[in-house]
Amino acid sequence: MIICNFAEIKSFFKVKKMQELSLKYGCNPNQVPSRIYCTNGSLPLEVLNGRPGYINFLDALNAWQLVKELKVATGLSSAASFKHVSPAGASVCTPLSDTLRKIYFVDDLNMDLSDIAIAYTRARGSDRMSSYGDFIALSDECDEVTAMLIKREVSDGVIAPSFSSKALEILRSKRKGTYNVIQIDPSYVPFPIEHKEVFGITFEQGRNNIDLSSDELFSNIPTKNKLIPESAKRDLKIALITLKYTQSNSVCYVKDGQAIGIGAGQQSRIHCTRLAGNKADIWWLRQHPQVMSLPFRNDVRRADRDNAIDLYIGDEYEDLLKDGSWEPLFTEKPSPLSREAKTSWLQKLEGVSLGSDAFFPFGDNIERAHKSGVQYIAQAGGSVRDDHVISTCDKYGIAMAFTGIRLFHH
């Protein structure tokens, strides 16, 4: 006969609870049962509010790794916005201009933004359409002002190493008390071998622990222009770390410490480059004076503004400006942003850094990147057409580093 006292029983169930967490369902409602658990020790996280789902945790844990590595690589507060296991935005804390404050909808706050609040504002603001309903990761403690910013957006949850008492109070009031808040142990280091099961077959591999924080990444520069300033090295590191946690194939455009265009999950690399380049162009066009002065009605919600701006900038602007469509959004009918005005404005975009998760096979990627102001590139190298890629960079004076590192993520 085995005899246990009450304290031992309570201790057993407390440990058991920390080792696994039951979920409502998996990727889809029919995929039950569902849970997350650790085979070696307890879970390094605690749910402080809400009931995160399977995809929420996939987003949260990938996003946390990204911001943790950005903080190590740059020494700056970092944030990421994730949707469907790829980042919609990622950024470190760099100063916000008045223009960026306005297009990110934080110009109305009568308080100073903390470093982590600025990083979050940038990460959320780079691609607001894709970030709708995101999961957020913060490298530092979530403070009151960051929580206030998060509360104003449509989001599924946030993961951070800690939360101030005021921040937690604010977040717990979001979404009728169901907003997901996860606290993670920043000292947690996972086992070096990871497993994944597909069709009943288990895959095993070493974790991708590649260090992307060293300037040695950019020591091999085969282009004529070999000058990569410190700010561009920082941005290239941000691009590469972001790609490390982006579904492949992927490329990432970065400017001033912020990802401004992420192209994820495309089978063709040129399609990645075009997709991310188009997102970078939209980010830049949102700063056009004619876009910033759109006469929105005061009762138009943020999400509706984002959608309207996206249509206004794009080729389907006539759908927005036709009679019956513009009236619920604007106090007066806006004039279209002409193709000539767009082209002229886009030609002013410069100083952009571009990272790729594998080599560029052809120079067409460089041609497209150049159109979005790219002047610095980091990619693996190793294509049989490296010579063509290099010569295309030389045509535009682009400095390109071969890192010798592939960053596929699946």
PEFENZI-V33529 format. One record per residue. N is the residue number from 1. PHI is phi in degrees with one decimal (NA if undefined). PSI is psi in whole degrees, -180 to 180 (NA if undefined). BURIAL is # if it has 9 or more other ideal C-beta (glycine too) atoms within 8 Angstrom, else .. Layout:
n-><N:N>
phi-><PHI:PHI>
psi-><PSI:PSI>
burial-><BURIAL:BURIAL>
//
This chain:
n-><1:2:3:4:5:6:7:8:9:10:11:12:13:14:15:16:17:18:19:20:21:22:23:24:25:26:27:28:29:30:31:32:33:34:35:36:37:38:39:40:41:42:43:44:45:46:47:48:49:50:51:52:53:54:55:56:57:58:59:60:61:62:63:64:65:66:67:68:69:70:71:72:73:74:75:76:77:78:79:80:81:82:83:84:85:86:87:88:89:90:91:92:93:94:95:96:97:98:99:100:101:102:103:104:105:106:107:108:109:110:111:112:113:114:115:116:117:118:119:120:121:122:123:124:125:126:127:128:129:130:131:132:133:134:135:136:137:138:139:140:141:142:143:144:145:146:147:148:149:150:151:152:153:154:155:156:157:158:159:160:161:162:163:164:165:166:167:168:169:170:171:172:173:174:175:176:177:178:179:180:181:182:183:184:185:186:187:188:189:190:191:192:193:194:195:196:197:198:199:200:201:202:203:204:205:206:207:208:209:210:211:212:213:214:215:216:217:218:219:220:221:222:223:224:225:226:227:228:229:230:231:232:233:234:235:236:237:238:239:240:241:242:243:244:245:246:247:248:249:250:251:252:253:254:255:256:257:258:259:260:261:262:263:264:265:266:267:268:269:270:271:272:273:274:275:276:277:278:279:280:281:282:283:284:285:286:287:288:289:290:291:292:293:294:295:296:297:298:299:300:301:302:303:304:305:306:307:308:309:310:311:312:313:314:315:316:317:318:319:320:321:322:323:324:325:326:327:328:329:330:331:332:333:334:335:336:337:338:339:340:341:342:343:344:345:346:347:348:349:350:351:352:353:354:355:356:357:358:359:360:361:362:363:364:365:366:367:368:369:370:371:372:373:374:375:376:377:378:379:380:381:382:383:384:385:386:387:388:389:390:391:392:393:394:395:396:397:398:399:400:401:402:403:404:405:406:407:408:409:410>
phi-><NA:-103.4:-115.1:-123.1:-82.8:-61.0:-62.3:-66.9:-63.7:-60.7:-63.8:-61.7:-72.1:-65.6:-64.3:-59.6:-63.7:-73.4:-82.6:-150.6:-138.0:-74.0:-116.3:-62.4:-164.0:-84.1:-61.4:-131.5:-58.1:-79.9:-95.1:-128.9:-75.6:-146.9:-163.4:-118.9:-159.1:-114.6:-83.6:-120.4:90.1:-94.2:-64.5:-86.9:-144.4:-139.3:-84.0:-88.4:-163.5:81.1:-139.6:-60.5:-96.9:-57.6:-68.6:-54.9:-69.4:-60.2:-63.5:-60.6:-73.7:-69.3:-64.6:-62.4:-60.3:-61.5:-69.9:-63.3:-71.6:-62.4:-64.6:-65.5:-72.2:-113.0:75.8:-114.1:-56.1:-135.4:-148.3:-141.9:-119.6:-113.8:-141.9:50.7:64.1:-144.4:-73.8:-89.2:-159.2:-154.3:-161.3:-108.8:-79.8:-132.0:-55.4:-97.7:-76.2:-62.0:-62.8:-66.6:-57.0:-73.3:-73.6:-94.3:62.8:-121.9:-74.7:-90.7:-79.3:-98.1:-154.3:-73.3:-90.8:-72.3:-59.5:-71.4:-67.8:-66.4:-59.5:-65.0:-57.2:-68.2:-62.8:-72.3:-83.3:-66.6:-143.8:-63.5:-64.0:-74.8:-80.5:-61.7:77.1:-82.7:-115.2:-102.8:-126.0:-123.2:-76.1:-119.4:-56.2:-78.0:-98.0:-61.1:-67.6:-66.0:-61.7:-63.3:-65.7:-63.6:-60.7:-81.2:-107.5:-81.9:-151.5:-88.4:175.8:-145.0:-124.1:-156.8:-71.4:-166.1:-137.9:-68.0:-61.0:-69.0:-61.7:-64.2:-61.9:-65.7:-67.7:-68.0:-90.5:-79.6:54.2:55.0:85.5:-104.0:-62.5:-82.5:-126.8:-121.0:-104.9:-117.0:-74.4:-68.7:-90.4:-65.5:-124.0:-72.0:-60.7:-69.6:-110.8:-121.2:-129.6:-147.4:-109.2:-132.5:55.3:78.8:-111.3:-92.5:-100.7:-130.7:-155.8:-72.5:-61.0:-80.6:-96.3:-58.8:-88.4:-112.4:-102.7:-92.9:-68.5:-62.4:-55.1:-111.5:-81.4:-102.4:-118.4:-82.5:-80.4:-63.7:-80.8:-110.4:-93.4:-121.2:-65.5:-59.8:-63.7:-72.8:-61.7:-59.2:-65.8:-66.9:-63.9:-60.6:-61.9:-67.8:-65.6:-61.0:-65.6:-59.1:-119.4:-115.7:-59.9:-83.4:-66.5:-155.0:-135.7:-143.9:-95.8:-133.3:-142.8:54.8:84.4:-135.1:-66.7:-111.9:-164.7:-121.2:-107.2:-119.9:67.6:-100.1:-71.4:-105.6:-67.5:-64.4:-67.6:-60.5:-64.9:-68.4:-59.0:-66.4:-64.5:-63.2:-65.8:-64.0:-63.5:-63.2:-56.9:-74.0:-65.4:-61.3:-93.3:-64.3:-53.5:-68.9:-74.2:-65.8:-101.8:-56.0:-82.1:-67.3:-69.5:-66.5:-92.4:-81.8:-72.3:-57.3:-61.3:-70.6:-65.1:-57.7:-65.5:-65.1:-64.0:-61.3:-68.1:-62.1:-73.7:-82.6:-79.2:-103.2:-61.8:-65.5:-64.3:-77.0:-94.4:-72.8:-60.0:96.4:-105.6:-80.6:-60.1:-70.0:-109.0:-120.6:-77.9:-149.9:-71.5:-73.7:-80.1:-64.0:-86.3:-67.4:-60.1:-64.8:-66.0:-63.4:-61.1:-62.0:-68.7:-64.2:-68.5:-87.8:-74.8:-151.3:72.7:-89.0:-107.1:-130.6:-116.6:-131.4:-78.6:-157.0:-69.9:-84.2:-78.9:-142.8:-72.4:-62.2:-62.8:-69.3:-56.9:-68.1:-62.2:-58.3:-65.3:-107.2:78.3:-71.8:-123.5:-139.0:-135.9:-127.9:-148.7:-64.4:76.6:109.6:-76.6:-67.1:-108.4:-53.7:-61.7:-70.0:-64.0:-63.8:-64.9:-68.0:-61.0:-62.1:-60.2:-108.3:70.7:-81.5:-91.0:-129.0:-106.7:-94.2:-86.4:71.9:-121.1:-98.1:-128.4:-61.6:-141.0:-141.5>
psi-><135:128:125:139:170:-39:-40:-41:-46:-42:-40:-47:-29:-44:-44:-42:-39:-21:-20:158:118:141:160:-46:177:-136:-34:157:-26:-8:85:152:173:143:164:145:164:132:-21:91:-168:165:136:27:163:132:113:-20:151:-169:84:145:-177:-52:-35:-46:-36:-46:-47:-46:-35:-43:-39:-43:-41:-51:-32:-42:-35:-41:-41:-43:-33:-20:11:149:140:154:156:150:118:143:125:50:28:148:135:-25:153:143:158:171:110:156:143:127:166:-35:-46:-39:-38:-47:-17:3:40:10:-10:-6:131:50:156:143:133:170:-43:-30:-38:-44:-43:-44:-43:-45:-42:-31:-15:-39:75:-30:-44:-27:-5:120:33:174:131:144:137:136:-25:176:137:116:-179:-45:-36:-42:-38:-41:-42:-40:-28:-10:158:115:152:-31:180:144:137:163:-22:167:135:158:-39:-40:-44:-38:-42:-46:-35:-17:-6:146:48:36:4:3:136:124:120:129:129:146:113:-15:-4:132:117:163:141:-12:133:157:151:136:130:123:39:3:131:128:142:138:161:143:151:86:22:134:120:28:-8:144:-13:-19:-28:27:-23:98:100:-8:163:-42:114:11:112:105:166:-39:-36:-36:-42:-47:-36:-37:-42:-43:-47:-42:-39:-44:-30:-25:26:138:131:159:154:148:160:126:134:140:132:40:10:131:125:-6:118:122:112:147:29:141:-29:132:-36:-32:-35:-47:-39:-46:-51:-37:-40:-39:-40:-39:-42:-43:-42:-41:-29:-19:0:136:-36:-32:-43:-22:16:132:69:144:152:-23:7:127:161:-48:-38:-34:-45:-45:-41:-43:-41:-43:-41:-41:-31:-172:-10:30:-26:-29:-34:-38:0:156:134:-17:-38:-27:-40:-10:-37:154:-23:158:121:153:146:151:110:157:-38:-40:-40:-47:-44:-42:-42:-28:-13:-11:126:172:23:141:146:130:151:143:-6:-177:154:122:-23:162:-11:-30:-39:-41:-46:-41:-39:-35:-21:28:17:129:-10:137:141:124:165:-39:170:4:151:-15:27:-37:-38:-39:-44:-45:-34:-39:-44:-33:-32:5:25:135:126:132:138:115:-24:15:127:143:42:142:122:NA>
burial-><.:.:.:.:.:.:.:.:#:.:.:#:.:.:#:.:.:.:#:#:.:.:#:.:#:.:.:.:.:.:#:.:.:#:.:.:.:#:.:.:.:.:#:.:#:.:#:#:#:#:.:#:#:#:#:#:#:#:#:#:#:#:#:#:#:#:#:#:#:#:#:.:#:#:.:#:#:#:#:#:#:#:#:.:.:#:#:#:#:#:#:#:#:#:.:#:.:.:.:#:#:#:#:#:#:#:.:.:#:.:.:.:#:#:#:#:#:#:#:#:#:#:#:#:#:#:#:#:.:#:#:#:.:#:#:#:#:#:#:#:#:#:#:#:#:#:#:#:#:#:#:.:#:.:#:#:#:#:#:#:#:.:#:#:.:#:#:#:.:#:#:#:.:#:.:.:.:.:#:#:#:#:#:#:.:.:.:.:.:.:.:.:.:#:.:.:.:.:.:.:.:.:.:.:.:.:#:.:.:.:.:#:.:.:.:.:#:#:.:#:#:.:#:.:#:.:.:#:.:.:.:#:#:#:#:#:#:#:#:#:#:#:#:#:#:#:#:#:#:#:#:#:#:#:#:.:#:#:#:#:#:#:#:#:.:#:.:.:#:#:#:#:#:#:#:#:#:#:#:#:#:#:#:#:#:#:#:#:.:#:#:#:.:#:.:#:#:.:.:#:.:.:.:#:#:#:#:#:#:#:#:#:#:.:.:.:#:.:.:#:#:.:.:.:#:#:.:.:#:#:.:.:.:#:.:.:#:.:.:.:#:#:.:.:#:#:.:.:#:.:.:#:#:#:#:#:#:#:#:#:.:#:#:.:#:#:#:#:#:#:#:#:#:#:#:#:#:#:#:#:#:.:#:.:#:#:.:#:#:#:#:#:#:#:.:.:#:#:#:#:#:#:#:.:#:.:#:.:#:.>
//
